[in-house]
Amino acid sequence: MSATIPSYVPGHQLLAGKAVLITAAAGAGIGYSAAQRAVEEGARAVVISDVHEGRLSDAAQRLQLLNSEVNVQGFLADVTDEQAVQNLVASAEKTTGGVDVLINNAGLGGTKNLVDMTDEEWHRVIDITLTGTMRMTRAMLRAMQPRQAGVIVNNASVLGWRAQKEQCHYAAAKAGVMALTRCAAMEAAEFGVRINAVSPSIAMHDFLRKTTPPELLQELASKEAFGRAAEVWEVANVMMFLASDYASYMTGEVVSVSSQHA
């Protein structure tokens, strides 16, 4: 069993000339890594959104420094607010001249036994993780479908397939994201729009370290075939593939980014 982290993969112009919108992309998680990869893969414009103003501004500045020729913009947006979603999509459309790729990364987890869970805790996870993904997808499809082109990539989780204690709300939300991906893809296909999802198992980043007991992280990582958690950029790489023209015949698929069987 090897826990060696592979070398970072350089960009290959997979998204050359495309405009990309990514939710929850501030900070150091999968969202920011996807934004960084989009810049490195030749995107002409990268729009990121988040609810944290300071982190959002810092993230946009860091992305711009990667390539001064890319149009990088950051917009505050809360995916639980329909008007905010409408404003975000309208702003991204105006700023880029048309969004080619939407990556729905916004989500909220938590650890709580079902018998101790309040309605409020349940609804908040569902509203951000599932309904927020629906709101963004709905708004973006209204712009993409008339153009007869576009790609949406959702961030699901292997917990949509796999059972784990204290994850009823999050697992239910991510299973919903998977079902949403499959059904929305069937509706969007006739308009030339593709919708797929990635399903990570465990991807290591600072926020996860802060919110999850170290012994649980070690236990989860040890179950992976490579004996380690994924790097966030390894998940982002699969998002880039699904967003690219290399995945032109894929829609309604949920791709497991895990070294375990789903």
Buried (B, 14 or more C-beta within 10 A) or exposed (E): EEEEEEEEEEBEEBBEEBBBBBBBBBBBBBBBBBBBBBBBBBBBBBBBBBBEEEBBBBBBEBBBEEBEEBBBBBBBBBBBBEEBBBBBBEBBBEBBEBBBBBBBBBBBBBBBEEEEBEEEBBEBBBBBBBBBBBBBBBBBBEBBBEEEEBBBBBBBBBBBBBEBEBBBBBBBBBBBBBBBBBEBBEEBEEBEBBBBBBBBBBBBBEEBEEEBEEEEBEEBBEEBEBEBBBBBBBBBBBBBBBBBEEBEEBBBBBBBBBBBEE
